[in-house]
Amino acid sequence: MPRWSNLLGRVHRGSIMERRTRKIAEAISLLPIADTRILDVGCGNGMLALSIMRLRPDVYVEGVDIMEWPNPSIPVRLFDGVSIPADSGEWDYCLVSDVLHHCVAPEKFLCEIVRVSGKGLILKDHLAETTWDRVVLSFMDWFGNFGHGVGLRYNYWSWHQWEAEFSRNGVVPTLVQNRLNLYPFPFSMMFDRNLHFVSLLEKAKCQGNESLPSISTTYNGPPP
């Protein structure tokens, strides 16, 4: 690999990835997910899951991934990227962080994720409301994943598309945070905006719990 690629990789890991992991873990740790077992689908090296467990000792996380990562931070099982090795409803929640937009058929895989979750999903992904959003997200994906062997499909959805898939799979976004502050200034001006969200999705049978606290901003569509 060229020397400049190694340098960019070190800068990205030190200045960007560690902060992103911490900020996403902080947002997820504020969700009402007490005393739950979570399956991290597409967990990578498990650092996000480990960060969540450090903030929430009452939560236990294992992972599945299509790649074998060196020295994973949590127990990880390999799978084929299509069928998750778990029974229906075996896990309380599935954590899905920046995974679906890498899938060849994200709609089908979302159905499989919902199958193995008993209560719902914890979802971190992107929002693409404009062509410019897609350009920026595509660059971010390429820059963050080159050299790791991650398939880049660039399947970014608008909030309207997300809502349609949630409805089709019988899950309801009860809490949504779309101000995650993942990047330091001045990178935040380009790469934060409303391009990212974390959401707690409850299965339909779990609706009606009016005591759920709000973590921050409820996303009601793209900004004007």
C-alpha positions in Angstrom: 0.0 0.0 0.0 1.4 3.5 -0.9 2.9 5.5 2.0 0.3 8.2 1.6 -2.5 5.6 2.1 -0.9 4.4 5.3 -0.6 8.1 6.5 -4.3 8.8 5.7 -5.3 5.6 7.4 -3.5 6.6 10.6 -5.0 10.1 10.5 -8.5 8.7 9.9 -8.2 6.2 12.8 -6.8 8.7 15.2 -8.8 11.8 14.4 -12.0 10.4 13.0 -12.8 6.8 13.9 -12.2 7.0 17.6 -14.3 10.1 18.0 -17.1 8.6 15.8 -17.2 5.4 17.8 -17.3 7.3 21.1 -20.1 9.6 19.9 -22.2 6.8 18.5 -21.7 4.8 21.7 -22.7 7.8 23.8 -25.9 8.3 21.8 -26.8 4.6 22.0 -26.0 4.5 25.8 -28.8 7.0 26.4 -31.5 4.7 24.9 -33.9 2.9 27.2 -32.3 -0.6 26.7 -31.8 -1.7 30.3 -30.8 -5.3 31.0 -30.8 -6.4 27.4 -28.9 -8.8 25.2 -27.9 -7.3 21.9 -26.5 -8.8 18.8 -24.2 -6.4 16.9 -24.8 -7.3 13.2 -21.8 -6.4 11.1 -19.8 -5.7 14.3 -16.3 -5.3 12.7 -13.7 -5.4 15.5 -16.4 -4.9 18.2 -15.1 -1.6 19.5 -18.5 0.1 19.2 -20.1 -2.7 21.2 -17.3 -2.6 23.8 -17.7 1.1 24.2 -21.5 0.7 24.7 -21.0 -1.9 27.4 -18.5 0.3 29.2 -21.1 3.0 29.3 -24.0 0.6 30.0 -22.8 -2.3 32.2 -26.3 -3.7 32.3 -26.1 -4.4 28.5 -24.4 -7.5 27.0 -23.4 -7.5 23.3 -22.1 -10.2 21.0 -21.5 -9.9 17.3 -21.7 -11.4 13.8 -19.7 -10.4 10.8 -18.8 -11.6 7.3 -15.1 -10.9 7.9 -12.7 -12.2 10.5 -11.2 -9.2 12.2 -8.0 -9.5 14.2 -8.3 -9.4 18.0 -12.1 -8.6 18.2 -13.2 -6.8 21.4 -16.3 -9.0 21.8 -17.3 -12.6 20.9 -17.9 -12.7 17.2 -19.4 -15.4 14.9 -18.8 -15.5 11.2 -21.8 -15.6 8.9 -22.6 -15.4 5.2 -24.1 -11.9 5.2 -27.6 -13.3 4.4 -28.8 -15.7 7.1 -28.0 -14.7 10.7 -27.0 -17.7 12.9 -29.7 -17.1 15.5 -33.3 -18.3 16.2 -36.2 -16.0 15.7 -36.4 -13.5 18.5 -33.3 -14.9 20.2 -31.8 -11.5 21.0 -33.6 -8.6 22.6 -32.2 -6.1 20.1 -30.0 -6.1 17.1 -27.5 -3.3 16.8 -27.0 -2.4 13.1 -24.4 0.4 12.7 -23.5 1.6 9.2 -24.2 -1.8 7.7 -27.3 -1.7 5.5 -26.0 0.7 3.0 -23.2 -1.8 2.2 -25.7 -4.6 1.4 -26.6 -5.8 -2.1 -30.2 -6.2 -1.0 -30.7 -4.1 2.2 -34.5 -4.6 2.2 -34.1 -8.4 2.5 -31.4 -8.2 5.1 -33.4 -5.8 7.2 -36.1 -8.4 7.3 -33.6 -11.0 8.5 -32.4 -8.7 11.2 -35.9 -8.0 12.4 -36.5 -11.8 12.5 -33.8 -12.5 15.2 -34.7 -9.5 17.4 -37.3 -9.9 20.1 -38.0 -6.3 20.9 -36.6 -4.3 18.0 -33.5 -2.6 16.5 -30.8 -0.1 17.4 -30.0 1.5 14.1 -27.2 3.8 13.1 -27.1 4.8 9.4 -27.2 7.6 6.9 -29.8 10.0 5.5 -29.5 11.1 1.9 -32.1 13.7 0.9 -30.3 15.3 -2.0 -27.8 14.4 -4.7 -25.1 16.3 -2.8 -25.8 14.2 0.3 -25.1 11.1 -1.8 -21.9 12.6 -3.1 -20.6 13.4 0.3 -21.7 10.1 1.8 -20.0 8.2 -1.1 -16.8 10.0 -0.5 -17.0 9.3 3.3 -17.7 5.6 2.7 -14.8 5.2 0.3 -12.3 7.1 2.5 -13.3 5.3 5.6 -13.3 1.8 4.1 -10.5 1.7 1.5 -8.0 -1.0 2.3 -10.4 -3.0 4.5 -12.0 -5.1 1.9 -15.5 -3.8 2.7 -18.0 -3.9 -0.2 -19.2 -0.4 -1.1 -22.7 -0.4 -2.5 -23.7 3.2 -1.7 -27.3 2.3 -1.0 -28.3 5.4 0.9 -31.9 6.1 1.7 -34.0 9.2 2.4 -36.0 9.4 5.5 -39.1 8.6 3.5 -37.5 5.4 2.2 -36.4 4.4 5.8 -40.0 5.0 7.0 -41.4 2.7 4.3 -39.0 -0.1 5.2 -39.8 0.3 8.9 -43.5 0.1 8.2 -43.0 -3.0 5.9 -41.1 -4.8 8.7 -43.4 -3.9 11.6 -41.0 -1.7 13.5 -41.6 1.8 14.8 -38.9 4.5 15.4 -39.7 5.6 18.9 -36.6 7.7 19.4 -34.4 9.3 16.8 -31.2 11.3 17.3 -29.9 13.1 14.2 -27.5 15.5 15.8 -24.6 13.2 16.6 -21.6 15.6 16.4 -19.4 12.9 15.0 -16.7 15.1 13.5 -14.6 17.9 14.9 -14.8 21.4 13.4 -14.3 22.2 10.5 -15.0 18.7 9.2 -18.4 18.8 10.9 -19.6 21.5 8.5 -19.4 19.0 5.6 -19.7 15.6 7.1 -22.2 16.0 10.0 -25.2 18.1 9.1 -28.2 15.7 8.9 -26.3 12.9 7.3 -26.4 10.5 10.3 -29.0 9.2 12.7 -29.3 6.8 15.6 -32.8 5.3 16.2 -34.5 2.9 18.6 -37.0 0.9 16.6 -39.5 -1.1 18.6 -41.5 -4.0 17.2 -45.2 -3.4 16.9 -46.0 -5.6 19.8 -43.9 -3.4 22.0 -45.7 -0.1 21.2 -47.6 1.8 23.8 -44.8 2.4 26.3 -45.2 6.1 26.9 -42.5 6.3 29.6 -39.7 6.2 27.0 -37.4 9.2 27.6 -36.3 11.4 24.7 -32.5 11.4 24.0 -32.5 14.6 21.9 -34.0 15.6 18.6 -36.8 13.7 17.0 -36.3 13.6 13.3 -39.4 14.8 11.4 -38.1 14.9 7.9 -35.3 16.7 6.1 -34.4 20.3 7.1 -35.9 23.1 5.0 
